[in-house]
Amino acid sequence: MSALNPQLDTQPWWSYGHVWLIIAGPALVVVAGFVTLAIAIRIPDPVVAQDYYRQGLNINKTLADKQAQPMMPAMQARNHVVTPKDQLPSKTP
């Protein structure tokens, strides 16, 4: 065989391993997409309640009521920080 006349490789494309390696990446992504779609259809996310903010405030009130005694001075001080001066309770010496 001379350098001027190289022999052509006549194997089909599917017989090369690197071709399957290149095809495997996108094929895996497509399969993962369908799996994700199936999971999303079978198990939909729950709908957020319309009054989620009010429910959160009620939870905070419930937790505050349970811990009210040890936290009372701190809660009063925190609440009075935003209270206007004319509405503050009078201090008795």
HTML snippet that shows the backbone in 3Dmol.js (N, CA, C, O; Angstrom):
<script src="https://3Dmol.org/build/3Dmol-min.js"></script>
<div id="view" style="width:600px;height:400px;position:relative"></div>
<script>
const pdb = `
ATOM      1  N   MET A   1       0.844  -1.165   0.000  1.00  0.00           N
ATOM      2  CA  MET A   1       0.000   0.000   0.000  1.00  0.00           C
ATOM      3  C   MET A   1       0.897   1.237   0.000  1.00  0.00           C
ATOM      4  O   MET A   1       1.823   1.322   0.807  1.00  0.00           O
ATOM      5  N   SER A   2       0.651   2.151  -0.846  1.00  0.00           N
ATOM      6  CA  SER A   2       1.488   3.338  -0.940  1.00  0.00           C
ATOM      7  C   SER A   2       0.813   4.504  -0.238  1.00  0.00           C
ATOM      8  O   SER A   2      -0.385   4.460   0.040  1.00  0.00           O
ATOM      9  N   ALA A   3       1.573   5.535   0.044  1.00  0.00           N
ATOM     10  CA  ALA A   3       1.052   6.715   0.730  1.00  0.00           C
ATOM     11  C   ALA A   3       0.122   7.515  -0.175  1.00  0.00           C
ATOM     12  O   ALA A   3      -0.704   8.285   0.315  1.00  0.00           O
ATOM     13  N   LEU A   4       0.244   7.347  -1.454  1.00  0.00           N
ATOM     14  CA  LEU A   4      -0.599   8.091  -2.376  1.00  0.00           C
ATOM     15  C   LEU A   4      -1.987   7.491  -2.521  1.00  0.00           C
ATOM     16  O   LEU A   4      -2.920   8.175  -2.941  1.00  0.00           O
ATOM     17  N   ASN A   5      -2.130   6.232  -2.180  1.00  0.00           N
ATOM     18  CA  ASN A   5      -3.401   5.543  -2.349  1.00  0.00           C
ATOM     19  C   ASN A   5      -3.839   4.920  -1.020  1.00  0.00           C
ATOM     20  O   ASN A   5      -3.730   3.704  -0.862  1.00  0.00           O
ATOM     21  N   PRO A   6      -4.333   5.715  -0.056  1.00  0.00           N
ATOM     22  CA  PRO A   6      -4.708   5.131   1.246  1.00  0.00           C
ATOM     23  C   PRO A   6      -5.977   4.296   1.099  1.00  0.00           C
ATOM     24  O   PRO A   6      -6.842   4.563   0.264  1.00  0.00           O
ATOM     25  N   GLN A   7      -6.046   3.284   1.942  1.00  0.00           N
ATOM     26  CA  GLN A   7      -7.229   2.417   1.916  1.00  0.00           C
ATOM     27  C   GLN A   7      -8.347   3.080   2.722  1.00  0.00           C
ATOM     28  O   GLN A   7      -8.111   3.531   3.843  1.00  0.00           O
ATOM     29  N   LEU A   8      -9.536   3.143   2.179  1.00  0.00           N
ATOM     30  CA  LEU A   8     -10.673   3.749   2.855  1.00  0.00           C
ATOM     31  C   LEU A   8     -11.285   2.760   3.836  1.00  0.00           C
ATOM     32  O   LEU A   8     -11.355   1.559   3.577  1.00  0.00           O
ATOM     33  N   ASP A   9     -11.725   3.297   4.965  1.00  0.00           N
ATOM     34  CA  ASP A   9     -12.388   2.472   5.975  1.00  0.00           C
ATOM     35  C   ASP A   9     -13.862   2.400   5.589  1.00  0.00           C
ATOM     36  O   ASP A   9     -14.525   3.434   5.513  1.00  0.00           O
ATOM     37  N   THR A  10     -14.372   1.233   5.350  1.00  0.00           N
ATOM     38  CA  THR A  10     -15.738   1.090   4.833  1.00  0.00           C
ATOM     39  C   THR A  10     -16.689   0.473   5.841  1.00  0.00           C
ATOM     40  O   THR A  10     -17.688  -0.126   5.446  1.00  0.00           O
ATOM     41  N   GLN A  11     -16.410   0.601   7.129  1.00  0.00           N
ATOM     42  CA  GLN A  11     -17.316   0.072   8.148  1.00  0.00           C
ATOM     43  C   GLN A  11     -18.528   0.994   8.280  1.00  0.00           C
ATOM     44  O   GLN A  11     -18.409   2.199   8.057  1.00  0.00           O
ATOM     45  N   PRO A  12     -19.687   0.450   8.639  1.00  0.00           N
ATOM     46  CA  PRO A  12     -20.858   1.313   8.846  1.00  0.00           C
ATOM     47  C   PRO A  12     -20.675   2.184  10.100  1.00  0.00           C
ATOM     48  O   PRO A  12     -19.882   1.865  10.986  1.00  0.00           O
ATOM     49  N   TRP A  13     -21.421   3.281  10.150  1.00  0.00           N
ATOM     50  CA  TRP A  13     -21.229   4.250  11.231  1.00  0.00           C
ATOM     51  C   TRP A  13     -21.564   3.674  12.594  1.00  0.00           C
ATOM     52  O   TRP A  13     -20.954   4.079  13.584  1.00  0.00           O
ATOM     53  N   TRP A  14     -22.497   2.758  12.688  1.00  0.00           N
ATOM     54  CA  TRP A  14     -22.920   2.240  13.988  1.00  0.00           C
ATOM     55  C   TRP A  14     -21.913   1.261  14.597  1.00  0.00           C
ATOM     56  O   TRP A  14     -22.072   0.839  15.743  1.00  0.00           O
ATOM     57  N   SER A  15     -20.911   0.912  13.859  1.00  0.00           N
ATOM     58  CA  SER A  15     -19.911  -0.015  14.408  1.00  0.00           C
ATOM     59  C   SER A  15     -18.810   0.717  15.178  1.00  0.00           C
ATOM     60  O   SER A  15     -17.936   0.074  15.760  1.00  0.00           O
ATOM     61  N   TYR A  16     -18.842   2.034  15.188  1.00  0.00           N
ATOM     62  CA  TYR A  16     -17.843   2.813  15.919  1.00  0.00           C
ATOM     63  C   TYR A  16     -18.380   3.161  17.314  1.00  0.00           C
ATOM     64  O   TYR A  16     -19.514   3.621  17.448  1.00  0.00           O
ATOM     65  N   GLY A  17     -17.568   2.941  18.341  1.00  0.00           N
ATOM     66  CA  GLY A  17     -17.977   3.186  19.722  1.00  0.00           C
ATOM     67  C   GLY A  17     -18.157   4.654  20.049  1.00  0.00           C
ATOM     68  O   GLY A  17     -19.057   5.010  20.809  1.00  0.00           O
ATOM     69  N   HIS A  18     -17.309   5.523  19.485  1.00  0.00           N
ATOM     70  CA  HIS A  18     -17.415   6.946  19.824  1.00  0.00           C
ATOM     71  C   HIS A  18     -18.704   7.564  19.287  1.00  0.00           C
ATOM     72  O   HIS A  18     -19.181   8.558  19.835  1.00  0.00           O
ATOM     73  N   VAL A  19     -19.270   7.001  18.237  1.00  0.00           N
ATOM     74  CA  VAL A  19     -20.551   7.496  17.731  1.00  0.00           C
ATOM     75  C   VAL A  19     -21.639   7.265  18.773  1.00  0.00           C
ATOM     76  O   VAL A  19     -22.463   8.148  19.013  1.00  0.00           O
ATOM     77  N   TRP A  20     -21.649   6.100  19.388  1.00  0.00           N
ATOM     78  CA  TRP A  20     -22.651   5.789  20.410  1.00  0.00           C
ATOM     79  C   TRP A  20     -22.422   6.621  21.672  1.00  0.00           C
ATOM     80  O   TRP A  20     -23.369   6.965  22.379  1.00  0.00           O
ATOM     81  N   LEU A  21     -21.176   6.935  21.941  1.00  0.00           N
ATOM     82  CA  LEU A  21     -20.880   7.798  23.085  1.00  0.00           C
ATOM     83  C   LEU A  21     -21.453   9.199  22.855  1.00  0.00           C
ATOM     84  O   LEU A  21     -21.975   9.816  23.783  1.00  0.00           O
ATOM     85  N   ILE A  22     -21.357   9.691  21.645  1.00  0.00           N
ATOM     86  CA  ILE A  22     -21.892  11.012  21.318  1.00  0.00           C
ATOM     87  C   ILE A  22     -23.423  10.988  21.323  1.00  0.00           C
ATOM     88  O   ILE A  22     -24.049  11.948  21.773  1.00  0.00           O
ATOM     89  N   ILE A  23     -24.019   9.935  20.843  1.00  0.00           N
ATOM     90  CA  ILE A  23     -25.476   9.824  20.789  1.00  0.00           C
ATOM     91  C   ILE A  23     -26.064   9.604  22.183  1.00  0.00           C
ATOM     92  O   ILE A  23     -27.194  10.017  22.443  1.00  0.00           O
ATOM     93  N   ALA A  24     -25.320   8.962  23.078  1.00  0.00           N
ATOM     94  CA  ALA A  24     -25.837   8.603  24.405  1.00  0.00           C
ATOM     95  C   ALA A  24     -26.189   9.835  25.245  1.00  0.00           C
ATOM     96  O   ALA A  24     -27.175   9.804  25.981  1.00  0.00           O
ATOM     97  N   GLY A  25     -25.416  10.908  25.155  1.00  0.00           N
ATOM     98  CA  GLY A  25     -25.677  12.107  25.968  1.00  0.00           C
ATOM     99  C   GLY A  25     -27.044  12.706  25.692  1.00  0.00           C
ATOM    100  O   GLY A  25     -27.866  12.790  26.605  1.00  0.00           O
ATOM    101  N   PRO A  26     -27.313  13.126  24.465  1.00  0.00           N
ATOM    102  CA  PRO A  26     -28.635  13.685  24.177  1.00  0.00           C
ATOM    103  C   PRO A  26     -29.771  12.685  24.386  1.00  0.00           C
ATOM    104  O   PRO A  26     -30.862  13.069  24.807  1.00  0.00           O
ATOM    105  N   ALA A  27     -29.524  11.413  24.098  1.00  0.00           N
ATOM    106  CA  ALA A  27     -30.573  10.407  24.299  1.00  0.00           C
ATOM    107  C   ALA A  27     -30.925  10.290  25.781  1.00  0.00           C
ATOM    108  O   ALA A  27     -32.096  10.153  26.135  1.00  0.00           O
ATOM    109  N   LEU A  28     -29.920  10.345  26.638  1.00  0.00           N
ATOM    110  CA  LEU A  28     -30.173  10.293  28.081  1.00  0.00           C
ATOM    111  C   LEU A  28     -30.972  11.508  28.552  1.00  0.00           C
ATOM    112  O   LEU A  28     -31.840  11.385  29.415  1.00  0.00           O
ATOM    113  N   VAL A  29     -30.686  12.660  27.996  1.00  0.00           N
ATOM    114  CA  VAL A  29     -31.414  13.871  28.378  1.00  0.00           C
ATOM    115  C   VAL A  29     -32.879  13.759  27.947  1.00  0.00           C
ATOM    116  O   VAL A  29     -33.770  14.169  28.692  1.00  0.00           O
ATOM    117  N   VAL A  30     -33.134  13.225  26.786  1.00  0.00           N
ATOM    118  CA  VAL A  30     -34.509  13.059  26.318  1.00  0.00           C
ATOM    119  C   VAL A  30     -35.259  12.084  27.225  1.00  0.00           C
ATOM    120  O   VAL A  30     -36.404  12.342  27.596  1.00  0.00           O
ATOM    121  N   VAL A  31     -34.628  10.976  27.581  1.00  0.00           N
ATOM    122  CA  VAL A  31     -35.264   9.995  28.472  1.00  0.00           C
ATOM    123  C   VAL A  31     -35.531  10.621  29.837  1.00  0.00           C
ATOM    124  O   VAL A  31     -36.605  10.423  30.406  1.00  0.00           O
ATOM    125  N   ALA A  32     -34.574  11.368  30.368  1.00  0.00           N
ATOM    126  CA  ALA A  32     -34.767  12.028  31.665  1.00  0.00           C
ATOM    127  C   ALA A  32     -35.899  13.047  31.592  1.00  0.00           C
ATOM    128  O   ALA A  32     -36.641  13.211  32.560  1.00  0.00           O
ATOM    129  N   GLY A  33     -36.042  13.725  30.473  1.00  0.00           N
ATOM    130  CA  GLY A  33     -37.144  14.673  30.299  1.00  0.00           C
ATOM    131  C   GLY A  33     -38.495  13.980  30.345  1.00  0.00           C
ATOM    132  O   GLY A  33     -39.428  14.484  30.970  1.00  0.00           O
ATOM    133  N   PHE A  34     -38.609  12.825  29.688  1.00  0.00           N
ATOM    134  CA  PHE A  34     -39.874  12.089  29.722  1.00  0.00           C
ATOM    135  C   PHE A  34     -40.163  11.534  31.113  1.00  0.00           C
ATOM    136  O   PHE A  34     -41.317  11.495  31.541  1.00  0.00           O
ATOM    137  N   VAL A  35     -39.124  11.107  31.816  1.00  0.00           N
ATOM    138  CA  VAL A  35     -39.321  10.627  33.189  1.00  0.00           C
ATOM    139  C   VAL A  35     -39.810  11.776  34.072  1.00  0.00           C
ATOM    140  O   VAL A  35     -40.723  11.598  34.879  1.00  0.00           O
ATOM    141  N   THR A  36     -39.205  12.946  33.917  1.00  0.00           N
ATOM    142  CA  THR A  36     -39.638  14.114  34.689  1.00  0.00           C
ATOM    143  C   THR A  36     -41.078  14.494  34.354  1.00  0.00           C
ATOM    144  O   THR A  36     -41.853  14.845  35.244  1.00  0.00           O
ATOM    145  N   LEU A  37     -41.436  14.424  33.077  1.00  0.00           N
ATOM    146  CA  LEU A  37     -42.807  14.715  32.673  1.00  0.00           C
ATOM    147  C   LEU A  37     -43.786  13.728  33.303  1.00  0.00           C
ATOM    148  O   LEU A  37     -44.853  14.126  33.770  1.00  0.00           O
ATOM    149  N   ALA A  38     -43.430  12.447  33.318  1.00  0.00           N
ATOM    150  CA  ALA A  38     -44.309  11.437  33.921  1.00  0.00           C
ATOM    151  C   ALA A  38     -44.484  11.685  35.413  1.00  0.00           C
ATOM    152  O   ALA A  38     -45.590  11.551  35.938  1.00  0.00           O
ATOM    153  N   ILE A  39     -43.418  12.040  36.091  1.00  0.00           N
ATOM    154  CA  ILE A  39     -43.514  12.329  37.530  1.00  0.00           C
ATOM    155  C   ILE A  39     -44.387  13.562  37.763  1.00  0.00           C
ATOM    156  O   ILE A  39     -45.203  13.583  38.684  1.00  0.00           O
ATOM    157  N   ALA A  40     -44.214  14.591  36.925  1.00  0.00           N
ATOM    158  CA  ALA A  40     -44.995  15.818  37.095  1.00  0.00           C
ATOM    159  C   ALA A  40     -46.476  15.577  36.837  1.00  0.00           C
ATOM    160  O   ALA A  40     -47.319  16.203  37.479  1.00  0.00           O
ATOM    161  N   ILE A  41     -46.807  14.691  35.919  1.00  0.00           N
ATOM    162  CA  ILE A  41     -48.211  14.414  35.625  1.00  0.00           C
ATOM    163  C   ILE A  41     -48.834  13.561  36.720  1.00  0.00           C
ATOM    164  O   ILE A  41     -49.978  13.795  37.112  1.00  0.00           O
ATOM    165  N   ARG A  42     -48.101  12.583  37.213  1.00  0.00           N
ATOM    166  CA  ARG A  42     -48.643  11.683  38.251  1.00  0.00           C
ATOM    167  C   ARG A  42     -48.785  12.356  39.600  1.00  0.00           C
ATOM    168  O   ARG A  42     -49.778  12.143  40.296  1.00  0.00           O
ATOM    169  N   ILE A  43     -47.815  13.158  39.979  1.00  0.00           N
ATOM    170  CA  ILE A  43     -47.790  13.760  41.317  1.00  0.00           C
ATOM    171  C   ILE A  43     -47.733  15.280  41.169  1.00  0.00           C
ATOM    172  O   ILE A  43     -46.651  15.858  41.271  1.00  0.00           O
ATOM    173  N   PRO A  44     -48.864  15.942  40.932  1.00  0.00           N
ATOM    174  CA  PRO A  44     -48.834  17.399  40.766  1.00  0.00           C
ATOM    175  C   PRO A  44     -48.547  18.097  42.095  1.00  0.00           C
ATOM    176  O   PRO A  44     -48.838  17.565  43.166  1.00  0.00           O
ATOM    177  N   ASP A  45     -47.979  19.279  42.008  1.00  0.00           N
ATOM    178  CA  ASP A  45     -47.701  20.058  43.206  1.00  0.00           C
ATOM    179  C   ASP A  45     -49.013  20.541  43.812  1.00  0.00           C
ATOM    180  O   ASP A  45     -49.955  20.848  43.081  1.00  0.00           O
ATOM    181  N   PRO A  46     -49.085  20.612  45.139  1.00  0.00           N
ATOM    182  CA  PRO A  46     -50.316  21.117  45.753  1.00  0.00           C
ATOM    183  C   PRO A  46     -50.472  22.611  45.477  1.00  0.00           C
ATOM    184  O   PRO A  46     -49.488  23.338  45.337  1.00  0.00           O
ATOM    185  N   VAL A  47     -51.702  23.045  45.402  1.00  0.00           N
ATOM    186  CA  VAL A  47     -52.000  24.443  45.147  1.00  0.00           C
ATOM    187  C   VAL A  47     -51.800  25.227  46.444  1.00  0.00           C
ATOM    188  O   VAL A  47     -52.209  24.785  47.518  1.00  0.00           O
ATOM    189  N   VAL A  48     -51.180  26.366  46.332  1.00  0.00           N
ATOM    190  CA  VAL A  48     -50.968  27.206  47.504  1.00  0.00           C
ATOM    191  C   VAL A  48     -52.308  27.818  47.886  1.00  0.00           C
ATOM    192  O   VAL A  48     -53.064  28.273  47.027  1.00  0.00           O
ATOM    193  N   ALA A  49     -52.590  27.825  49.171  1.00  0.00           N
ATOM    194  CA  ALA A  49     -53.861  28.376  49.654  1.00  0.00           C
ATOM    195  C   ALA A  49     -53.936  29.866  49.316  1.00  0.00           C
ATOM    196  O   ALA A  49     -52.914  30.551  49.283  1.00  0.00           O
ATOM    197  N   GLN A  50     -55.127  30.355  49.069  1.00  0.00           N
ATOM    198  CA  GLN A  50     -55.315  31.755  48.711  1.00  0.00           C
ATOM    199  C   GLN A  50     -54.966  32.683  49.875  1.00  0.00           C
ATOM    200  O   GLN A  50     -54.496  33.799  49.655  1.00  0.00           O
ATOM    201  N   ASP A  51     -55.188  32.236  51.099  1.00  0.00           N
ATOM    202  CA  ASP A  51     -54.900  33.069  52.262  1.00  0.00           C
ATOM    203  C   ASP A  51     -53.663  32.548  53.009  1.00  0.00           C
ATOM    204  O   ASP A  51     -53.666  32.435  54.235  1.00  0.00           O
ATOM    205  N   TYR A  52     -52.612  32.237  52.250  1.00  0.00           N
ATOM    206  CA  TYR A  52     -51.406  31.664  52.861  1.00  0.00           C
ATOM    207  C   TYR A  52     -50.764  32.635  53.847  1.00  0.00           C
ATOM    208  O   TYR A  52     -50.207  32.210  54.859  1.00  0.00           O
ATOM    209  N   TYR A  53     -50.836  33.922  53.565  1.00  0.00           N
ATOM    210  CA  TYR A  53     -50.230  34.900  54.468  1.00  0.00           C
ATOM    211  C   TYR A  53     -50.939  34.921  55.809  1.00  0.00           C
ATOM    212  O   TYR A  53     -50.292  34.961  56.856  1.00  0.00           O
ATOM    213  N   ARG A  54     -52.266  34.895  55.787  1.00  0.00           N
ATOM    214  CA  ARG A  54     -53.043  34.897  57.027  1.00  0.00           C
ATOM    215  C   ARG A  54     -52.782  33.605  57.810  1.00  0.00           C
ATOM    216  O   ARG A  54     -52.670  33.634  59.035  1.00  0.00           O
ATOM    217  N   GLN A  55     -52.686  32.495  57.117  1.00  0.00           N
ATOM    218  CA  GLN A  55     -52.392  31.239  57.806  1.00  0.00           C
ATOM    219  C   GLN A  55     -51.027  31.289  58.475  1.00  0.00           C
ATOM    220  O   GLN A  55     -50.855  30.784  59.584  1.00  0.00           O
ATOM    221  N   GLY A  56     -50.058  31.897  57.800  1.00  0.00           N
ATOM    222  CA  GLY A  56     -48.729  32.042  58.398  1.00  0.00           C
ATOM    223  C   GLY A  56     -48.749  32.914  59.630  1.00  0.00           C
ATOM    224  O   GLY A  56     -48.073  32.621  60.617  1.00  0.00           O
ATOM    225  N   LEU A  57     -49.524  33.990  59.580  1.00  0.00           N
ATOM    226  CA  LEU A  57     -49.646  34.856  60.762  1.00  0.00           C
ATOM    227  C   LEU A  57     -50.302  34.114  61.915  1.00  0.00           C
ATOM    228  O   LEU A  57     -49.898  34.273  63.066  1.00  0.00           O
ATOM    229  N   ASN A  58     -51.308  33.310  61.614  1.00  0.00           N
ATOM    230  CA  ASN A  58     -51.962  32.526  62.672  1.00  0.00           C
ATOM    231  C   ASN A  58     -51.003  31.520  63.280  1.00  0.00           C
ATOM    232  O   ASN A  58     -51.036  31.293  64.489  1.00  0.00           O
ATOM    233  N   ILE A  59     -50.165  30.923  62.483  1.00  0.00           N
ATOM    234  CA  ILE A  59     -49.164  29.994  63.017  1.00  0.00           C
ATOM    235  C   ILE A  59     -48.216  30.739  63.939  1.00  0.00           C
ATOM    236  O   ILE A  59     -47.873  30.244  65.013  1.00  0.00           O
ATOM    237  N   ASN A  60     -47.787  31.933  63.525  1.00  0.00           N
ATOM    238  CA  ASN A  60     -46.890  32.722  64.376  1.00  0.00           C
ATOM    239  C   ASN A  60     -47.566  33.115  65.683  1.00  0.00           C
ATOM    240  O   ASN A  60     -46.927  33.109  66.735  1.00  0.00           O
ATOM    241  N   LYS A  61     -48.862  33.459  65.629  1.00  0.00           N
ATOM    242  CA  LYS A  61     -49.591  33.790  66.856  1.00  0.00           C
ATOM    243  C   LYS A  61     -49.674  32.584  67.779  1.00  0.00           C
ATOM    244  O   LYS A  61     -49.495  32.707  68.991  1.00  0.00           O
ATOM    245  N   THR A  62     -49.944  31.424  67.207  1.00  0.00           N
ATOM    246  CA  THR A  62     -50.032  30.205  68.014  1.00  0.00           C
ATOM    247  C   THR A  62     -48.696  29.912  68.686  1.00  0.00           C
ATOM    248  O   THR A  62     -48.652  29.572  69.869  1.00  0.00           O
ATOM    249  N   LEU A  63     -47.619  30.042  67.938  1.00  0.00           N
ATOM    250  CA  LEU A  63     -46.300  29.805  68.524  1.00  0.00           C
ATOM    251  C   LEU A  63     -45.976  30.852  69.583  1.00  0.00           C
ATOM    252  O   LEU A  63     -45.370  30.536  70.607  1.00  0.00           O
ATOM    253  N   ALA A  64     -46.377  32.094  69.340  1.00  0.00           N
ATOM    254  CA  ALA A  64     -46.111  33.154  70.314  1.00  0.00           C
ATOM    255  C   ALA A  64     -46.919  32.925  71.585  1.00  0.00           C
ATOM    256  O   ALA A  64     -46.427  33.188  72.683  1.00  0.00           O
ATOM    257  N   ASP A  65     -48.142  32.444  71.453  1.00  0.00           N
ATOM    258  CA  ASP A  65     -48.965  32.172  72.636  1.00  0.00           C
ATOM    259  C   ASP A  65     -48.351  31.072  73.493  1.00  0.00           C
ATOM    260  O   ASP A  65     -48.412  31.124  74.722  1.00  0.00           O
ATOM    261  N   LYS A  66     -47.761  30.081  72.841  1.00  0.00           N
ATOM    262  CA  LYS A  66     -47.156  28.985  73.595  1.00  0.00           C
ATOM    263  C   LYS A  66     -45.918  29.444  74.354  1.00  0.00           C
ATOM    264  O   LYS A  66     -45.591  28.896  75.407  1.00  0.00           O
ATOM    265  N   GLN A  67     -45.234  30.440  73.823  1.00  0.00           N
ATOM    266  CA  GLN A  67     -43.995  30.903  74.450  1.00  0.00           C
ATOM    267  C   GLN A  67     -44.165  32.306  75.030  1.00  0.00           C
ATOM    268  O   GLN A  67     -43.178  33.020  75.209  1.00  0.00           O
ATOM    269  N   ALA A  68     -45.374  32.701  75.320  1.00  0.00           N
ATOM    270  CA  ALA A  68     -45.657  34.091  75.704  1.00  0.00           C
ATOM    271  C   ALA A  68     -45.013  34.478  77.029  1.00  0.00           C
ATOM    272  O   ALA A  68     -44.475  35.580  77.132  1.00  0.00           O
ATOM    273  N   GLN A  69     -45.042  33.639  78.026  1.00  0.00           N
ATOM    274  CA  GLN A  69     -44.551  34.023  79.342  1.00  0.00           C
ATOM    275  C   GLN A  69     -43.064  34.359  79.343  1.00  0.00           C
ATOM    276  O   GLN A  69     -42.705  35.443  79.803  1.00  0.00           O
ATOM    277  N   PRO A  70     -42.187  33.500  78.860  1.00  0.00           N
ATOM    278  CA  PRO A  70     -40.770  33.862  78.917  1.00  0.00           C
ATOM    279  C   PRO A  70     -40.403  34.980  77.939  1.00  0.00           C
ATOM    280  O   PRO A  70     -39.397  35.658  78.149  1.00  0.00           O
ATOM    281  N   MET A  71     -41.181  35.192  76.886  1.00  0.00           N
ATOM    282  CA  MET A  71     -40.833  36.162  75.864  1.00  0.00           C
ATOM    283  C   MET A  71     -41.562  37.491  76.036  1.00  0.00           C
ATOM    284  O   MET A  71     -41.344  38.406  75.243  1.00  0.00           O
ATOM    285  N   MET A  72     -42.417  37.627  77.042  1.00  0.00           N
ATOM    286  CA  MET A  72     -43.277  38.807  77.136  1.00  0.00           C
ATOM    287  C   MET A  72     -42.482  40.111  77.175  1.00  0.00           C
ATOM    288  O   MET A  72     -42.824  41.008  76.405  1.00  0.00           O
ATOM    289  N   PRO A  73     -41.464  40.293  77.993  1.00  0.00           N
ATOM    290  CA  PRO A  73     -40.747  41.576  77.981  1.00  0.00           C
ATOM    291  C   PRO A  73     -40.104  41.862  76.624  1.00  0.00           C
ATOM    292  O   PRO A  73     -40.111  43.004  76.164  1.00  0.00           O
ATOM    293  N   ALA A  74     -39.566  40.868  76.003  1.00  0.00           N
ATOM    294  CA  ALA A  74     -38.951  41.079  74.702  1.00  0.00           C
ATOM    295  C   ALA A  74     -40.003  41.443  73.664  1.00  0.00           C
ATOM    296  O   ALA A  74     -39.760  42.304  72.819  1.00  0.00           O
ATOM    297  N   MET A  75     -41.150  40.811  73.712  1.00  0.00           N
ATOM    298  CA  MET A  75     -42.211  41.116  72.759  1.00  0.00           C
ATOM    299  C   MET A  75     -42.706  42.544  72.963  1.00  0.00           C
ATOM    300  O   MET A  75     -42.964  43.250  71.988  1.00  0.00           O
ATOM    301  N   GLN A  76     -42.842  42.984  74.226  1.00  0.00           N
ATOM    302  CA  GLN A  76     -43.291  44.345  74.493  1.00  0.00           C
ATOM    303  C   GLN A  76     -42.261  45.346  74.009  1.00  0.00           C
ATOM    304  O   GLN A  76     -42.625  46.350  73.397  1.00  0.00           O
ATOM    305  N   ALA A  77     -41.009  45.103  74.263  1.00  0.00           N
ATOM    306  CA  ALA A  77     -39.959  46.024  73.838  1.00  0.00           C
ATOM    307  C   ALA A  77     -39.917  46.099  72.316  1.00  0.00           C
ATOM    308  O   ALA A  77     -39.777  47.182  71.748  1.00  0.00           O
ATOM    309  N   ARG A  78     -40.034  44.978  71.673  1.00  0.00           N
ATOM    310  CA  ARG A  78     -40.005  44.979  70.216  1.00  0.00           C
ATOM    311  C   ARG A  78     -41.200  45.725  69.654  1.00  0.00           C
ATOM    312  O   ARG A  78     -41.073  46.475  68.685  1.00  0.00           O
ATOM    313  N   ASN A  79     -42.355  45.522  70.258  1.00  0.00           N
ATOM    314  CA  ASN A  79     -43.542  46.192  69.761  1.00  0.00           C
ATOM    315  C   ASN A  79     -43.504  47.691  70.025  1.00  0.00           C
ATOM    316  O   ASN A  79     -44.052  48.461  69.236  1.00  0.00           O
ATOM    317  N   HIS A  80     -42.875  48.125  71.106  1.00  0.00           N
ATOM    318  CA  HIS A  80     -42.838  49.538  71.430  1.00  0.00           C
ATOM    319  C   HIS A  80     -41.795  50.286  70.615  1.00  0.00           C
ATOM    320  O   HIS A  80     -41.800  51.517  70.601  1.00  0.00           O
ATOM    321  N   VAL A  81     -40.928  49.598  69.957  1.00  0.00           N
ATOM    322  CA  VAL A  81     -39.942  50.269  69.117  1.00  0.00           C
ATOM    323  C   VAL A  81     -40.638  51.014  67.988  1.00  0.00           C
ATOM    324  O   VAL A  81     -40.205  52.099  67.601  1.00  0.00           O
ATOM    325  N   VAL A  82     -41.709  50.443  67.459  1.00  0.00           N
ATOM    326  CA  VAL A  82     -42.415  51.073  66.347  1.00  0.00           C
ATOM    327  C   VAL A  82     -43.634  51.867  66.806  1.00  0.00           C
ATOM    328  O   VAL A  82     -44.339  52.438  65.973  1.00  0.00           O
ATOM    329  N   THR A  83     -43.897  51.917  68.101  1.00  0.00           N
ATOM    330  CA  THR A  83     -45.045  52.666  68.624  1.00  0.00           C
ATOM    331  C   THR A  83     -44.675  54.144  68.704  1.00  0.00           C
ATOM    332  O   THR A  83     -43.605  54.482  69.209  1.00  0.00           O
ATOM    333  N   PRO A  84     -45.532  55.019  68.218  1.00  0.00           N
ATOM    334  CA  PRO A  84     -45.242  56.462  68.336  1.00  0.00           C
ATOM    335  C   PRO A  84     -45.124  56.879  69.806  1.00  0.00           C
ATOM    336  O   PRO A  84     -45.745  56.272  70.678  1.00  0.00           O
ATOM    337  N   LYS A  85     -44.331  57.906  70.074  1.00  0.00           N
ATOM    338  CA  LYS A  85     -44.044  58.311  71.453  1.00  0.00           C
ATOM    339  C   LYS A  85     -45.295  58.732  72.212  1.00  0.00           C
ATOM    340  O   LYS A  85     -45.397  58.490  73.414  1.00  0.00           O
ATOM    341  N   ASP A  86     -46.238  59.353  71.532  1.00  0.00           N
ATOM    342  CA  ASP A  86     -47.438  59.806  72.242  1.00  0.00           C
ATOM    343  C   ASP A  86     -48.346  58.647  72.643  1.00  0.00           C
ATOM    344  O   ASP A  86     -49.253  58.836  73.453  1.00  0.00           O
ATOM    345  N   GLN A  87     -48.127  57.471  72.105  1.00  0.00           N
ATOM    346  CA  GLN A  87     -48.958  56.320  72.440  1.00  0.00           C
ATOM    347  C   GLN A  87     -48.246  55.334  73.371  1.00  0.00           C
ATOM    348  O   GLN A  87     -48.810  54.291  73.701  1.00  0.00           O
ATOM    349  N   LEU A  88     -47.024  55.643  73.799  1.00  0.00           N
ATOM    350  CA  LEU A  88     -46.320  54.749  74.703  1.00  0.00           C
ATOM    351  C   LEU A  88     -46.977  54.755  76.070  1.00  0.00           C
ATOM    352  O   LEU A  88     -47.499  55.785  76.496  1.00  0.00           O
ATOM    353  N   PRO A  89     -46.965  53.616  76.775  1.00  0.00           N
ATOM    354  CA  PRO A  89     -47.520  53.607  78.123  1.00  0.00           C
ATOM    355  C   PRO A  89     -46.648  54.455  79.051  1.00  0.00           C
ATOM    356  O   PRO A  89     -45.429  54.519  78.893  1.00  0.00           O
ATOM    357  N   SER A  90     -47.290  55.096  80.008  1.00  0.00           N
ATOM    358  CA  SER A  90     -46.539  55.965  80.908  1.00  0.00           C
ATOM    359  C   SER A  90     -45.729  55.110  81.873  1.00  0.00           C
ATOM    360  O   SER A  90     -46.164  54.055  82.335  1.00  0.00           O
ATOM    361  N   LYS A  91     -44.533  55.613  82.153  1.00  0.00           N
ATOM    362  CA  LYS A  91     -43.655  54.911  83.108  1.00  0.00           C
ATOM    363  C   LYS A  91     -43.939  55.441  84.502  1.00  0.00           C
ATOM    364  O   LYS A  91     -44.037  56.648  84.720  1.00  0.00           O
ATOM    365  N   THR A  92     -44.066  54.516  85.434  1.00  0.00           N
ATOM    366  CA  THR A  92     -44.256  54.914  86.817  1.00  0.00           C
ATOM    367  C   THR A  92     -42.992  54.570  87.582  1.00  0.00           C
ATOM    368  O   THR A  92     -42.582  53.410  87.616  1.00  0.00           O
ATOM    369  N   PRO A  93     -42.368  55.577  88.200  1.00  0.00           N
ATOM    370  CA  PRO A  93     -41.119  55.298  88.926  1.00  0.00           C
ATOM    371  C   PRO A  93     -41.308  54.566  90.204  1.00  0.00           C
ATOM    372  O   PRO A  93     -40.335  54.276  90.900  1.00  0.00           O
TER     373      PRO A  93
END
`;
const viewer = $3Dmol.createViewer("view");
viewer.addModel(pdb, "pdb");
viewer.setStyle({}, {cartoon: {color: "spectrum"}});
viewer.zoomTo();
viewer.render();
</script>
